[in-house]
Amino acid sequence: MVGLNEYPGCPLDWCDNDAIAIQELIEANGDGSPNFDVKLITDTCTKTDLRAAVKQLFEGDADIALLYFSGHGAETDGGYLCTTDFSSGDFGLRMTDILSWANDSHCKNKVIILDCCFAARMGESLLVNNNSVLGEGVTIIAASQSWQTSAENGAIQHGVFTDLLIQGLKGGAADISGNITPASLYSFVDQSLGAWQQRPVFKTNISQS
């Protein structure tokens, strides 16, 4: 879980709240038993440290590897997740690099959730290592279209997208059996947003037998 606020010259307010809230919802099941093993990064993070954390996330062969990012995004050169040591020539982690690591991962399901501007640049058009853009088992939920910004809301102290994501994880996106899937989360968020607000994007390459 990554939530970065302390960008020099362009700080954000509630990205740490976003990451902490998602962590609290997924690290344990409803009965208190352990669920996800969560690494939390908030406020500041260098490109080197974020790169190491994301690569480590997609190592191994876990059933699910989940990357959640709340912070600034940049649309240039296929898109970036911006780190707090960004510069005009190097914004942080390229989305194509992250997707390449996810595509190459032996984890069964790789879920990438982005609450940043231009989030849908992830997997949009550039080929990754000359392979299919989305590898088997990869799912992306993006807070906004590739040309849109993603809003924060001071009244709720969260990103607009993440606030709805939290509501979905608390049961709003559950089916009658109580199950929540990435697709149901996306559908809940999309239907909850107003007609003129940022639009989330859902991309997946999941085969089911």
C-alpha positions in Angstrom: 0.0 0.0 0.0 1.5 3.3 -1.1 0.2 6.8 -0.2 2.5 9.7 -1.0 1.8 13.3 0.1 5.1 15.1 0.5 5.8 16.2 -3.1 8.1 19.2 -3.2 6.1 22.2 -4.6 3.0 20.1 -5.2 1.9 18.4 -2.0 -1.2 16.2 -1.6 -3.3 16.0 1.5 -5.0 12.6 1.9 -3.0 9.9 0.1 -1.6 8.6 3.3 -5.1 8.2 4.7 -6.0 6.3 1.5 -3.3 3.8 1.9 -3.8 3.3 5.6 -7.6 2.8 5.2 -7.1 0.2 2.4 -4.4 -1.6 4.6 -6.8 -1.8 7.5 -9.5 -3.3 5.3 -7.5 -6.0 3.7 -4.9 -7.1 6.2 -7.4 -9.1 8.2 -10.7 -11.0 7.5 -14.0 -10.1 9.1 -13.3 -12.7 11.9 -9.9 -11.2 12.6 -7.9 -13.9 11.0 -4.9 -12.7 8.8 -5.6 -11.9 5.2 -3.0 -9.9 3.2 0.6 -9.4 4.4 0.8 -5.7 3.8 3.8 -3.4 3.4 2.8 0.2 4.0 4.6 3.2 2.5 3.3 6.7 3.3 4.2 10.3 2.9 7.6 10.0 1.1 9.3 7.5 -1.0 12.2 7.6 -3.5 12.2 6.0 -6.9 14.8 3.5 -5.8 12.8 2.4 -2.7 9.5 2.2 -4.6 11.1 0.2 -7.4 12.5 -2.3 -4.9 9.2 -2.6 -3.1 7.1 -3.2 -6.2 9.6 -5.7 -7.6 9.6 -7.6 -4.3 5.7 -7.6 -4.3 5.6 -9.5 -7.6 8.3 -12.0 -6.7 7.3 -15.5 -5.5 4.2 -17.4 -6.3 1.4 -16.1 -4.0 -2.2 -16.5 -5.0 -2.7 -12.7 -5.0 -0.2 -9.8 -5.2 -1.9 -6.4 -4.8 -0.3 -3.1 -5.6 -2.3 0.0 -4.4 -0.9 3.5 -5.1 -2.3 6.9 -4.2 -0.3 9.9 -5.2 0.7 12.0 -8.2 0.7 10.4 -11.7 2.3 11.8 -14.9 1.0 11.1 -18.4 4.2 11.4 -20.4 6.1 8.5 -21.9 3.5 5.9 -21.2 2.7 7.2 -17.7 4.5 7.3 -14.4 3.7 6.7 -10.7 5.4 9.8 -9.3 7.8 9.4 -6.4 8.6 12.3 -4.0 12.1 12.7 -5.4 10.7 13.3 -8.9 12.4 15.7 -11.3 11.4 17.2 -14.7 13.3 14.4 -16.5 12.5 11.5 -14.2 9.1 11.4 -12.6 9.4 8.1 -10.8 8.4 4.6 -11.8 7.2 4.0 -15.4 3.9 2.3 -15.6 5.3 0.1 -18.4 8.0 -1.2 -16.1 5.5 -2.0 -13.3 3.3 -3.8 -15.8 6.3 -5.8 -17.1 7.1 -7.0 -13.6 3.5 -8.0 -13.0 3.3 -9.8 -16.4 6.5 -11.8 -15.6 5.4 -12.6 -12.0 4.6 -16.2 -11.0 1.9 -15.0 -8.7 -1.5 -16.4 -9.8 -3.4 -13.0 -9.7 -1.8 -9.6 -9.9 -4.1 -6.7 -9.0 -3.0 -3.1 -9.6 -5.2 -0.3 -8.1 -4.2 3.3 -8.9 -5.7 6.4 -7.5 -3.6 9.0 -9.4 -4.0 11.3 -12.3 -3.9 9.7 -15.7 -4.2 6.3 -14.0 -5.5 4.5 -17.1 -2.2 5.0 -18.9 -1.3 1.8 -17.1 -1.5 -0.9 -19.9 -3.1 1.5 -22.3 -1.2 1.2 -25.6 2.5 0.5 -25.2 3.7 -3.0 -25.7 5.7 -4.4 -22.8 8.8 -6.3 -23.9 7.0 -7.0 -27.2 4.4 -9.1 -25.4 0.7 -8.6 -24.8 0.0 -5.5 -22.8 -1.8 -7.4 -20.0 -0.3 -10.8 -19.0 -2.3 -13.7 -17.7 -3.8 -13.0 -14.3 -3.2 -9.2 -14.4 -6.1 -6.9 -13.4 -5.9 -3.1 -13.3 -8.4 -0.7 -11.7 -7.6 2.9 -12.5 -9.2 5.9 -10.8 -9.4 8.0 -14.0 -9.1 7.9 -17.7 -5.7 8.4 -19.3 -6.4 12.1 -19.9 -8.2 12.8 -16.6 -7.0 14.0 -13.2 -8.1 12.3 -10.0 -9.6 14.3 -7.2 -9.2 14.5 -3.5 -12.0 15.5 -1.2 -11.1 17.3 2.0 -14.6 16.8 3.5 -14.0 13.0 3.6 -10.2 13.2 3.8 -9.7 10.7 1.0 -9.4 10.6 -2.7 -12.8 10.5 -4.4 -12.1 7.1 -6.0 -10.6 5.6 -2.9 -13.5 6.6 -0.7 -15.8 4.7 -3.0 -13.3 1.8 -3.0 -13.5 1.7 0.8 -17.3 1.7 0.7 -17.1 -1.2 -1.8 -14.7 -3.2 0.4 -16.9 -2.7 3.4 -19.8 -4.5 1.6 -21.1 -2.1 -1.1 -19.5 -4.2 -3.8 -20.5 -7.6 -2.3 -22.8 -10.1 -4.0 -25.6 -11.9 -2.1 -23.0 -14.4 -0.8 -20.8 -11.6 0.5 -18.1 -12.1 -2.1 -16.2 -9.1 -3.5 -14.2 -9.3 -6.8 -12.1 -6.7 -8.6 -14.9 -6.5 -11.2 -17.6 -5.9 -8.6 -15.4 -3.2 -7.0 -15.0 -1.4 -10.3 -18.7 -1.7 -11.0 -19.6 -0.2 -7.6 -17.2 2.7 -8.0 -18.3 3.4 -11.6 -22.0 3.4 -10.7 -21.5 5.6 -7.6 -19.7 8.4 -9.4 -21.7 11.3 -10.9 -22.0 11.6 -14.6 -19.5 14.4 -14.9 -16.9 13.1 -12.5 -13.7 11.2 -13.3 -14.4 7.8 -14.8 -12.6 4.7 -13.5 -11.2 2.1 -15.9 -11.1 -1.7 -15.5 -8.7 -3.9 -17.5 -8.2 -7.6 -17.0 -6.7 -10.7 -18.5 -8.2 -13.5 -16.5 -9.1 -16.9 -17.9 -11.5 -19.0 -15.9 -12.1 -22.7 -16.4 
